Every structure is written in structure tokens, then in C-alpha cells.
Amino acid sequence: MTIELTEQEYKSTMTGKMTDVTASAKPVVDIWPYVEILRNEKIVPDYVFANELVESVYTNGDGSFHHVLLPTDNKNVLIILIIDVVGQRIKGHFKLDLTQQYGLS
């Protein structure tokens, strides 16, 4: 089962400064069973799951949440997995459309 977060739920995990920890992040949970479900639901492309592609990882100000960014077929759309570091679980995912959110083209 997957949980699609609302924009408000997603933004509530962004307390403090978001920091890129892609190079140093240690896995808190195995995300790939969840990503497999997202692939089956056509939310994540097959190649992302097959190659275990992660675009980047960010942590919030107090380190309580990690945001794992997965690429999609559209360069301006990302699927963000929200990892609850304290609870060691996947809180859910959010589809971030940068074109819609920030007016990128």
C-alpha cells in the first residue's frame, strides 16, 4: 500500500533548512518495495525501479525527515518519498511538479 501525501502534509516535513545529503545519506528503510508498488501503479517509470535510480536526498532542519527524490519521464516532475527517520518508515510520497509549483518551463 502506498500513501500519497497532500501538499500540506508534504510541506509539514520541510521544517528548517533543507540540506542536500545525497553523498552522505545512509538508508533508513528499504524504499524499493514501496517504489515497486509505485511502478506497478504507473507513478514511477520502470527504468527508475529497475536501476534503483535516486536523483537526490534531502534532510530537514532537525533530521527527522528525509526526502528521496525519484526522477520521472518528465524532467520537471519528481516523485518524492518522505522517510520518517525517527519512526524508520516511509510516511508516503508526493508528486512535485516543478512547472506547476514554480513556473519552470
C-alpha positions as CSV (number, residue, x, y, z in Angstrom):
1,M,0.0,0.0,0.0
2,T,1.2,3.5,-0.8
3,I,0.2,6.8,0.7
4,E,0.0,9.9,-1.5
5,L,0.6,12.9,0.7
6,T,-1.3,16.2,0.3
7,E,0.8,19.3,-0.4
8,Q,0.2,20.4,3.2
9,E,1.4,17.0,4.6
10,Y,4.5,17.2,2.3
11,K,5.3,20.7,3.3
12,S,4.9,19.9,7.0
13,T,8.0,17.7,6.8
14,M,10.2,20.6,5.5
15,T,10.9,22.2,8.8
16,G,14.1,24.3,8.9
17,K,16.6,24.4,6.1
18,M,16.5,21.5,3.7
19,T,20.0,20.2,3.1
20,D,21.3,18.0,0.3
21,V,22.7,14.8,1.8
22,T,22.8,12.7,-1.3
23,A,26.5,11.9,-1.0
24,S,26.3,11.0,2.8
25,A,22.8,9.7,3.4
26,K,22.5,6.2,5.0
27,P,19.4,4.2,4.1
28,V,16.9,4.4,7.0
29,V,14.5,1.9,5.3
30,D,14.5,-0.2,2.1
31,I,12.5,2.1,-0.3
32,W,12.4,-0.4,-3.2
33,P,9.4,-2.5,-2.3
34,Y,7.4,0.8,-2.0
35,V,8.9,2.1,-5.3
36,E,7.9,-1.2,-6.9
37,I,4.3,-0.6,-6.0
38,L,4.6,3.0,-7.4
39,R,5.9,1.4,-10.6
40,N,3.0,-1.0,-10.7
41,E,0.7,2.0,-10.3
42,K,2.5,3.8,-13.2
43,I,3.6,6.6,-10.9
44,V,7.3,5.7,-11.3
45,P,8.8,4.6,-14.6
46,D,10.1,1.0,-15.0
47,Y,13.7,2.1,-15.5
48,V,13.8,4.0,-12.2
49,F,12.8,0.9,-10.3
50,A,14.9,-1.5,-12.4
51,N,18.0,0.6,-12.0
52,E,17.2,1.9,-8.4
53,L,17.7,5.5,-9.5
54,V,17.6,8.2,-6.9
55,E,18.0,11.8,-8.1
56,S,18.9,13.2,-4.7
57,V,18.3,13.0,-1.0
58,Y,17.5,16.0,1.3
59,T,17.0,16.1,5.1
60,N,15.1,18.7,7.0
61,G,16.5,21.0,9.7
62,D,16.3,18.6,12.6
63,G,17.0,15.5,10.6
64,S,13.6,13.9,11.4
65,F,12.6,13.5,7.7
66,H,14.5,12.6,4.5
67,H,13.1,13.4,1.1
68,V,14.2,10.9,-1.5
69,L,13.7,12.4,-5.0
70,L,13.0,9.9,-7.8
71,P,13.1,11.0,-11.5
72,T,10.2,10.5,-13.9
73,D,9.8,10.7,-17.6
74,N,9.2,14.5,-17.3
75,K,12.3,16.4,-16.2
76,N,10.2,18.8,-14.2
77,V,8.3,16.2,-12.3
78,L,9.7,14.3,-9.3
79,I,8.2,11.7,-7.0
80,I,9.4,12.4,-3.5
81,L,9.4,9.7,-0.9
82,I,9.1,11.1,2.6
83,I,11.1,9.0,5.1
84,D,10.3,9.3,8.8
85,V,13.8,8.9,10.2
86,V,12.7,8.6,13.8
87,G,9.9,6.1,13.1
88,Q,12.1,4.3,10.5
89,R,9.2,4.1,8.0
90,I,8.0,5.6,4.7
91,K,5.5,8.3,5.6
92,G,4.3,8.5,1.9
93,H,5.1,10.1,-1.4
94,F,4.3,13.4,-3.1
95,K,4.3,14.2,-6.8
96,L,6.2,17.5,-7.2
97,D,5.5,19.2,-10.5
98,L,8.1,22.0,-10.7
99,T,6.4,23.6,-13.7
100,Q,3.1,23.9,-11.8
101,Q,4.7,24.8,-8.5
102,Y,7.4,27.2,-9.5
103,G,6.5,28.2,-13.1
104,L,9.5,26.4,-14.6
105,S,9.4,25.5,-18.3
